[in-house]
Amino acid sequence: MADDLRDDEATKDRNFVTALARGLELLSCFRDGEVTLTNSDFSDRTGLPKATISRLTYTLCELGYLIADLRTGTYRLGAAALNLGFSVLSGIDIQDLAQKEMAQLRDGPNSYITVALGEVYQLEVVYVATSNSLEGVALVARIGSRLPLFPSAIGQSILVGMRDDAREAVFEYAGRQGAEIEAEGRKRHAEAKSIYESKGFCTGYGIWRKDVNGIAAPVFSMSGDRVYGLNLGGPSFRVKPKQLESVYAPRLIKAANALSMHPHR
């Protein structure tokens, strides 16, 4: 499926470098909490044959993007890849701007609230800034953590904030992963759009995870080329929809509007 996408891109654009795209896709295979992967893992996640994977991992090791453990046959991210990540994070001005707003949201009447700021990547949302609950609970948000775009409140807040053409591109990408994925995305978006238009925020009560409740609102860059999602929530046994909507929603909207007023990338 991933191969089909790359072939489609290469057909559409003669400047598209397939080998580079495949190498970058390998680096994207690492998921939250994973330290090492094998060639088989890379092959399973990209759909590429193992012979191709072997050439790619060798090249990435030579360039310092991967480090091989010959004893175990595994790979971990190298300094070159980590440096890219840190460069991206250091260039996102909104992180610094968001910390104050996020801390104020978290430090409200419910100590179980966690706050996060995220940006879309393919069909996921990647956290770029977090402010975790003061309580020792299972819901911990970390920078770089990913969650699904369509079932989450933060994902839906990003979608409702997108330009029509950008949102349609997301749905088209989803369609290439599977017709049922696109259908689910469009259905959830229609529902979220209706809620957002009436309330000014998106909701996620036991949808992404049955034990998590949350609300989210879009944050816009002044240039209009980027949309983030700002969410807050927590474990459903401590964080109830009524409190989220009556106490936290006005503060969430205010924080999202404040961040949208700042000039950031």
C-alpha positions in Angstrom: 0.0 0.0 0.0 2.8 2.4 0.9 4.6 1.3 -2.3 1.5 2.2 -4.3 1.6 5.7 -2.8 5.2 6.2 -3.7 4.6 4.9 -7.3 1.7 7.3 -7.6 3.8 10.2 -6.5 6.6 9.3 -8.8 4.3 9.0 -11.8 2.7 12.4 -11.0 6.0 14.2 -10.4 9.2 13.5 -12.4 11.2 15.3 -9.7 10.0 12.8 -7.0 13.0 10.8 -5.8 11.7 7.4 -4.8 14.9 6.2 -3.1 14.9 9.2 -0.9 11.3 8.7 -0.1 11.9 5.1 0.9 14.8 6.0 3.2 12.7 8.7 4.9 9.9 6.2 5.3 12.2 3.8 7.1 13.1 6.5 9.6 9.4 7.1 10.2 8.8 3.5 11.1 9.9 4.0 14.7 6.9 4.4 16.9 6.5 6.0 20.3 8.4 4.0 22.9 10.3 1.8 20.3 14.1 1.9 20.5 15.1 -0.8 18.0 13.6 -2.4 14.8 14.7 -5.2 12.6 14.7 -5.5 8.8 11.6 -7.6 9.0 9.9 -4.8 11.0 10.8 -2.3 8.4 9.6 -4.6 5.6 6.3 -5.3 7.3 5.6 -1.6 7.9 6.6 -0.3 4.5 5.7 -3.2 2.3 9.1 -3.1 0.7 11.0 -6.3 0.0 13.7 -7.3 2.5 16.5 -7.0 -0.1 15.5 -3.3 -0.7 15.3 -2.8 3.1 18.8 -4.2 3.5 20.2 -1.7 1.0 18.4 1.2 2.6 19.4 0.3 6.2 23.0 -0.1 5.1 23.0 3.4 3.5 21.3 5.0 6.4 23.9 3.5 8.8 26.7 4.8 6.6 25.2 8.3 6.8 24.6 8.1 10.6 20.8 8.1 10.5 20.7 4.5 11.8 23.0 2.5 14.1 23.2 -1.3 13.6 23.6 -3.8 16.3 25.2 -6.8 14.5 24.7 -9.1 17.4 20.9 -8.7 17.6 20.3 -7.7 14.0 18.5 -4.5 15.1 18.7 -0.8 14.3 18.2 2.3 16.3 18.0 5.9 15.3 21.5 7.5 15.0 22.7 11.0 15.9 21.9 12.4 12.4 18.3 11.4 12.7 18.0 12.8 16.2 19.6 16.0 15.1 17.0 16.5 12.5 14.2 16.0 15.1 15.8 18.5 17.5 16.2 21.0 14.6 12.6 20.8 13.8 11.4 21.1 17.4 13.7 24.1 18.0 12.3 25.8 15.0 8.7 25.6 16.1 8.2 28.9 17.9 4.7 28.0 18.9 6.1 25.5 21.5 7.5 28.3 23.7 4.4 30.4 23.2 2.2 27.5 24.1 3.8 26.5 27.4 2.3 29.3 29.4 -1.2 28.8 28.0 -0.9 25.1 28.5 0.3 25.3 32.1 -2.6 27.7 32.9 -5.1 25.2 31.4 -3.6 22.3 33.3 -3.4 24.1 36.6 -7.2 24.5 36.8 -9.6 22.9 39.3 -9.0 19.3 38.2 -5.5 18.0 38.8 -6.0 15.1 36.5 -6.1 17.3 33.4 -3.3 16.9 30.7 -2.8 19.4 27.9 -1.1 18.9 24.6 -0.5 20.7 21.3 -0.2 18.6 18.1 0.2 18.8 14.4 -1.0 16.4 11.7 1.3 13.9 10.0 -0.4 11.6 7.5 -3.2 10.0 9.4 -1.8 10.8 12.9 -1.4 13.7 15.2 2.1 14.2 16.6 2.5 16.1 19.9 4.9 19.0 19.7 4.3 20.4 23.2 2.8 18.9 26.4 1.8 19.8 29.9 1.1 16.6 31.9 -1.3 16.0 34.8 -0.1 16.6 38.3 -1.4 13.2 39.3 0.3 9.9 38.8 -2.1 8.4 36.2 -1.6 6.3 33.1 -2.4 9.1 30.6 1.0 10.7 30.0 1.6 12.8 26.9 5.1 13.1 25.6 6.6 15.2 22.8 6.7 13.0 19.7 3.8 10.8 20.9 1.3 9.9 18.2 -2.4 9.3 18.2 -4.9 8.6 15.4 -6.2 11.6 13.5 -9.8 10.6 12.9 -11.0 9.2 16.3 -9.3 11.9 18.4 -10.7 15.3 19.5 -7.3 16.9 18.7 -7.3 15.3 15.2 -10.8 16.5 14.5 -9.9 20.0 15.7 -7.1 20.2 13.2 -9.3 18.9 10.4 -12.1 21.5 11.1 -9.4 24.2 11.0 -7.9 23.2 7.7 -8.5 24.8 4.4 -10.9 22.7 2.2 -8.1 21.7 -0.2 -5.8 20.6 2.6 -8.5 18.6 4.3 -9.5 17.0 1.0 -5.9 15.9 0.5 -6.0 14.2 3.9 -9.1 12.3 2.9 -7.6 11.3 -0.5 -4.5 10.0 1.3 -6.8 8.0 3.6 -8.6 6.6 0.6 -5.3 5.2 -0.7 -4.9 3.4 2.6 -8.4 1.9 2.3 -11.9 3.0 1.3 -13.2 2.2 4.7 -10.6 4.5 6.3 -11.6 7.4 4.1 -15.3 6.7 4.8 -14.7 6.7 8.6 -12.7 9.9 8.4 -15.3 11.8 6.4 -18.1 10.5 8.7 -16.2 11.6 11.9 -15.3 14.9 10.4 -19.0 15.7 9.5 -19.9 14.9 13.1 -17.1 17.0 14.5 -17.7 19.9 12.2 -21.3 20.1 13.5 -20.2 20.1 17.1 -17.5 22.6 16.5 -19.9 25.0 14.7 -22.3 24.9 17.6 -19.8 24.8 20.5 -16.5 26.2 19.3 -14.6 23.1 20.1 -14.4 19.3 19.3 -15.2 16.5 21.7 -13.8 13.0 22.3 -15.6 11.1 24.9 -14.4 7.5 25.0 -13.8 7.4 21.2 -10.0 7.4 20.8 -9.8 5.4 24.1 -12.7 4.3 26.1 -11.1 5.4 29.3 -10.2 9.0 28.1 -12.4 12.1 27.8 -11.1 15.2 26.1 -11.9 18.4 24.1 -9.8 20.3 21.6 -9.7 23.5 19.5 -7.7 24.5 16.4 -4.8 26.9 16.6 -4.0 28.8 13.4 -0.7 30.2 12.2 -1.0 33.8 11.1 0.1 32.9 7.6 -2.7 30.3 7.4 -0.4 27.5 6.2 -0.4 25.5 9.4 -3.1 24.3 11.8 -2.4 22.8 15.2 -4.7 21.2 17.7 -4.8 22.2 21.3 -6.4 19.6 23.5 -7.0 18.9 27.2 -8.4 15.8 28.9 -7.8 12.9 31.2 -9.0 9.6 32.5 -12.8 9.3 32.3 -13.1 8.2 35.9 -11.8 11.7 37.0 -12.5 13.9 34.0 -16.1 14.2 33.1 -17.7 15.8 29.9 -19.8 18.2 32.0 -16.8 19.7 33.7 -14.8 19.9 30.4 -17.6 21.8 28.7 -18.7 24.1 31.5 -15.4 24.9 33.1 -12.6 24.1 30.7 -14.0 24.8 27.2 -14.1 28.6 27.6 -10.5 28.6 28.8 -9.5 26.2 26.0 -11.0 28.5 23.3 -9.4 31.6 24.9 -6.0 29.8 24.9 -6.4 28.7 21.3 -7.4 32.2 20.2 -4.4 33.7 22.0 -2.0 31.3 20.4 -3.5 32.0 17.0 -2.8 35.7 17.4 0.9 35.2 17.7 3.2 35.2 14.6 4.7 31.7 14.6 5.9 29.4 11.9 
